[in-house]
Amino acid sequence: KVPVLILSFFQHALNSGVRRYHVAPVLCQRAKVAMSHFEPNEYINYEKLEKNINIVRKRLDRPLTLSEKIVYGHLDDPAKQEIERGKTYLRLRPDRVAMQDATAQMAMLQFISSGLPKVAVPSTIHCDHLIEAQSGGEQDLRRAKDINQEVYNFLATAGAKYGVGFWKPGSGIIHQIILENYSYPGVMLIGTDSHTPNGGGLGGVCIGVGGADAVDVMAGIPWELKCPKVIGVKLTGKLSGWTSPKDVILKVAGILTVKGGTGAIIEYHGPGVDSISCTGKSTQISYLRMATICNMGAEIGATTSIFPYNARMKKYLGKTGRADIAALADEFKQHLVPDSGCQYDQVIEINLSELKPHINGPFTPDLAHPVSDIGAVAEKEGWPVDIRVGLIGSCTNSSYEDMGRSAAVAKQALAHGLKCKSKFTITPGSEQIRATIERDGYAKILREVGGLVLANACGPCIGQWDRKDIKKGEKNTIVTSYNRNFTGRNDANPETHAFVTSPEIVTALSIAGTLKFNPETDYLTGADGKKFKLEAPDADELPKLEFDPGQDTYQYPPKDGSGQHVDVSPTSQRLQLLEPFDKWDGKDLEDMLILIKVKGKCTTDHISAAGPWLKFRGHLDNISNNLLIGAINIENGKANSVRNALTQEFGPVPDTARYYKKMGVKWAVIGDENYGEGSSREHAALEPRHLGGRVIITKSFARIHETNLKKQGLLPLTFADPADYNKIHPVDKLSIVGLKDFAPGKPLKCIIKHPNGSQETIMLNHTFNESQIEWFQAGSALNRMKELQQKSS
């Protein structure tokens, strides 16, 4: 490897024009920088990125935003690709794929079904979703390995056979591991989790998708994405006091709402970015944790979020053993920042100096409140003000500095003889974070204040929480540093009022035990009876010593895995090989019954619940028993209770769907706004397809879910006039006509047949392009892939 100083010398010589050295071999050497320590023969290709950007810039003849540079820099055909923000579909070549264990099961089952021998791009599996929080880290991890042995074995052997790296249970949360090992400035990474945008904190375009999208990339075929709009968030000023990076995205969520970022990339820029670090020190010097901000961009429906490459990213790359990547990024920095004069579709400006600590919730992550107001708001709304549990960690806030700031708050309480009044849990983001906070004393402080350190996993954030302190149906409040707080998400209790805020605010509120406490102004009473005020916490953004890597939890795939056996028992209750979905019969969809007309918010948690259902993520038939059990039926205002149109009896949604399928009756779902927001879980699309569904008609869709529905051969359609939602009743029959002439941009007709014999016609819009129409006609995107493979062979 050519030393960086020599490379810099040659580059300077080129730029200055003093002498024209022949440096092609040197530039070639410079390009040979591995994408990660775990794939030494897979190299970063900034030259291709640069070449594509130059082609597109010449074609468009305008300055480019950073996100445009990276997205267009990964085009399959930059010279011919039609490019129009918000309209055209781009064919892209991402650099790598990452999968968490809950979604990796179905992704790998689909890849196995494709018949391909090995993945075409570097790919990894991360075991973080199946570990239930109960007693503490070590005990919970042992129990998870025992309970999930069949699934872990499947993922490990499938990874070995098909060339996929495998991070064992206990490694940590997928997004923290990506930040530590795989994300880098300019990378395009897709992951089977909605919070994949976390990697934007290191200047990458990291996008959450369903498993079928991941299969496209792993199969080496171009991946399609509607050309994103670009929303600019201009940051000015600098943070101080209790205000943290989390408050930036909590504020943005309050402005844009849960659907305001749909179809767009959120690009942060402005003078405030200069004081932002990747893992961030949110103290008087105002460094921000950019990954935290990008992570929670998923809560506003954004395609992804990104920050420009800067010195803080360079420092983090060096601290995590990737100084060679930082040196290479320095050489190509002009492509890793936005062009001067670039234009955004929308601009939001936030003055960090004026930003106050926020807390969002309950039941939705975009209901924003200043911490100073939340106590009064809670009393007015009738929300419980006593905090039962405070929870810190998760993929959003589990960095070394997050743990340090929380420990700094806890240390002040301990100095005055106080412990947490609320229960308190801590989730380290990775094995590296866990080992380092143990070594540096943070974990000890957090335990002393009353905390329970959980396993390096998602845990309560995704509903993996064996909660014992309340009964189901009991009204209570929890505060978390997580990202998502939909009804019942954390503990399956619909009466749990979950609020999202920063780790340090969670810690302070847990010590006080009430939402009515404002650490900026209010006092606590120490064990000696004297009042004291918590000071705004300070902590190192990175450890003074090197990170302690902890235990080795990575399994390399063998060079040749062709002899590896992957076992899926035909009697397994957790794994099931996939059968192809049926092809479209060439006819219109006539006289469909309505399975359910959904009232209000319907997230992927409502469509395919997590928690105890996670154990069935690899068994399509079993997990289909949770189909839409959380959705509210407009007919009776109840969850999991719908009228069977053939028997007139009310029963569970999955049972009714199975009955229709048995009787050979096609059915549809009617939904409200932003249908399918939240997790990327494609089970929310697989289940309705498996149980006989054909059409989902809504006012609007969340991006990932709409794509997932298309991938599985369903028709996601939207009302041309949103008011037409009110014209359809649960007892009606629907016919979709015009499918023989199905074409991009051409609306479809829907004939509504009422029980009294009358009927009316409404128009439905769609966003299908030509290849997506082929997915529908073939029965699924996977079926279409197989058809193309057969033709080529």
Buried (B, 14 or more C-beta within 10 A) or exposed (E): EBEBEEBBBBBEBBEEEEEEEEBEEBBEBBBEBBBBEBBEEBEBBBEBBBEBBEBBBEBEEEEBBBBBBBBBBBBBEBEEBEBEBEEEBBBBBBBBBBBBBBBBBBBBBBBBBBEBEBBBBBBBBBBBBBBBBBBBBEEBBBBBBEBBEBBBEBBBBBBBBBBBBBBBBBBBBBBBBBBBBBBBBBBBBBBBBBBBBBBBBBBBBBBBBBBBBBBBBBBEBBBBBBBBBBBBBBBBBBBBBBBBBBBBBBBBBBEBBBBBBBBBBBBBBBEBBEBBBBBBBBBEEBBBBBBBBBBBBBBBBBBBBBBBBBEBBBBBBBBBBBBBBBBBBBBBBEBBBBBEEBEBBBBBEBEBEEBBBBBBBBBBBBBBBBBBEBBEBBEEEEBBBEBBBBBBBBBBBBBBBBBBBBBBBBBBBBEBEBBBBBBBBBBBBBBBBBBBBBBBEBBEBBBBBBBBBBBBBBBBBBBBBBBEEBEEEEEBBBBBBBBBBBBBBBBBBBBBBBBBBBBBBBBBBBBBBBBBBBBBEBEBEBEEEEEBEBEBBBBBBBBEEEBBBBEEBBBEBEEEBEEBEBEBEEEBEBBBBBEEBEBBEEEBBEEBBBBBBBBEBBBBBBBBBBBEBBBBBBBBEBBBBBBBBBBBBBBEEEBBBBBBBEEEEBBBBBBBBBBBBEEEBBBBBBBBBBBBBBBBBBBBBBBBBBBBBBBBBBBBBBBBBBBBBBBBBBBBBBBEEEEBBEBBBBBBBBBBBBBEEBEEEEBBBBBBBBEEEEEEEBEBEBBBBEBBBBBBBBBBBBBBBBBEBEEEE
